[in-house]
Amino acid sequence: MAINTITKQKKIHSGLFSHKQKENGKDPLEHYRGEKLAYTPMMNLLAYKAITDDPEHFLALKEKEDGYADLLNIRGLGVGTMAQREANIVLDDFYHFLQAALSDMKFIICPFPVDTTEQKIYWGKRYNRTNIAISQETDPRRKHQLMTQLKYIHQTQRRNMLVENQLISEDFFLLLFGKTKTILRNNRNAAMNWGGNALFLEPLSKKRKEEVLTRINNLNTQR
């Protein structure tokens, strides 16, 4: 469940697995016992024509009879760091979710660069303030201290840039479908209510949906 951070040099396994595996007689918890899930290439996943111009920002699918789709973010839980009892509760709730939830849904694992925007903004401001302080300082000892700080800030900013260039995180999403907006809205609300302690589902902003869709439709994009 936790978001795993891996280097770009390692193979990125992008894809999805479907709740319909359960219908085919496969145990949905086999993944947690070391078995491989059946993945589908993302390019075969989603054919949409537009994002609806309303507060919900549903995906209008290309084929009119297919209706609409929506993406929900799955918050990471860090199961690997939990006590065994807590981890078992999460796995049990996930199993019950798969038993109760809709068959017409898919889980997506999508790679994204690690975002250090906030850190870069913070250290950028520190860099500018320290630079100004150096230009105004007349005491040699204090000026030397400020220059040491500036060097540290510069190294930190370089490290932030390296993180964005070399690391990715695997983000998890739930894709839901509905013939109409009302059906999709009901499906989305039901999924969010059924998540229990296993799936904390969160709506995505229009901007975030566009980022995810761009990533899905450009499998070879690593940045």
N, C-alpha and C positions, 0 to 999 in steps of 0.2 A: 504493500500500500504506500510505503514511503517513496518520495521522489528520490531517485538514484542519480548521483552525479558521476559522469564518466568522461574520459578525455575524448576529444574529437578523433584521435588516431584509432580508437577502438571502433569496431563495427557497430553501427547504430541499427538496432532492430526496430523498425517502425512498422506498426500494423495495428490490427484490432482483433478482438475475439468476441464471439457472439454468444448471447444467452441460449441460442438454439442448439449449442453443443449439448446442453442438458437434455433436450428433446431427442437427440440422436443417441441417447444412452450413455453419454460420457459424464463422468463425475466432475462437476465444476470446480471441485477442490483439488483435482489431480495436480494442478499447477503448484500447489503448496507442498506436494510430496515429491517434487522434482521432475514431474512429467511436463512435456512441452505442450503449450496450447496451440490450437490450430489457428494460424494467422492468415489474414486476407490482405493482399496489397491494398494500400490506401487509395490508389488510383481507381480501384473498382468500387469504392465505398460510396461516394456522395456526388451526385449530379444535381446541382442547384443552379437556379437562374438569377436569384436576387435575395437580398435580406429585406424583410418587410419593413415598411416605414411606419412603425408603431413602437410603443414602449417595450414590447417583448422581443422584437427583432428576430422573429422566426425565419428559418430558411425556406423559401419557396422553391420546391423541387421542380426540375425541368419538365418532368411528365406530370401533367395536371392531375391525373388520377392518383398519383402518389401522394399528393397533398403537401405536407410541411414537415420540417425536422427542427430539432433544437439541440444545442450543446450545453451540457452542464459540466462545471469543473468538479473533479473529485479531489477533495483535500487530502494531502498526505497525512498518515498517522504514525509512521515510524514503528511498525509492528516489531521489527528486529530489536528494538530497544525496550520493549515491554516485558513485564513478567509473564511467565507462561500462562497463568490464569487469565490475565488481561488479553493476551494474544488469542487464547481459545475463545473468549467471548466475541472478539472481533470476527474470527473465522466462522463461528456459529451464526452470527448475525448476517454475515455475507452469504452463507449458504441459504439461510431463510429468505434473504432478499431475492436470491435467484429462484427460489421455489415460488415466491409470491409475485414477483415482478413480471412485467410484460415480456412477451417473447420477441416483440419487434423493437429491440434495442441493441446497441453495440457499445463495447468498451474500446476506447482509442488510446493508444500510447504514442505520444508525439514528442519528438525532441525539440527543445528550444535552447538557445544560448542562455547562459546564466546572465541575469540582468544586474549590473552594478551601477545603474544610472544614479540612484540616490547617493551612493557612496562617492561617485565621481563629482556630483554637484557639491557635496559637503566639503570634500578635500580641495576642490577647485576654489571655493570661497576662502578656505584656510590659506591656500597658496597666495591668493591675491592680497589678503590682509597682511600676511607675513612679508610679502614683497614690499608693500607700502611702508610697513614698519621699518624694514631694513633701510629704505631710502631716506627715512626721516631720523634714524638713530645716529647719534654722534658719539656715544660711548662705545669704544672698541670691543670691550668684553661683552656687552649686551648685543652688539651687532654680530659678534661671532656666534652667540647662542641662537640668534634668530636665523642665521645662515645654516646652522646645523639643523634647526627645525625645518627650514625650507627644503633641505636635502632629503630629510625623512618624508616630507609631504610628497615630494616629487617621486620618490621610490614607491610610496603607497599608491599614487595614481598610476604608475607604470604597472604595478601588480594588479590593480583593478582592470586595466585594459587587457592584460594577459589572461585574466580569468575569463573575460568575455570572449576573447579570441580562441581560447583553447579548451574551455569546458562547456558541456551542455548538461541540461537537466531533462529527465523524462517526465513530462506532465501527463496526467491521466484525465480523460474526459468520458462522459456518458452521452451517447447520441440516441435521441428518441425520435419517434415518428408518429404522425397522426394524419388521417385523411382530411381533417378540418382543423382550424385553429382551436376550436373548442375541445376537440378530442385530444389534440396535442397538449393543450393546457392542462387537461385532466390527467393525462399520462405523466406529465412533468411533476405535477403536484403529488401524485400518488408515489412516484419514484422517490421524491424528496422525503415523503413521510415514511416510506418503507426502509430507508437506509439504516436505521438503528444506530449501533455503535460502529458499524463497519464502513458505511458510505455517507460521508458528509458532503452533500451535493450543493453546489453554489451556482447561481445564475451568472452568465458572462455578459459583460458590456458589449455593445456593438463593435467597438474597436478591438476588443480581445477576440471576439468571434472571427473578425476579418483576419487577424493575425493567425489564428488556428487554421482557418480555411486555406490561407495562403501556404501555410506549412504543409498541410495535407496534400494540396494539389501540386506541390513542388518537392517531390521526394528526394531529389538530389541536392536540395538546398541545405547547406550545413550552417549557414549564418542567417 
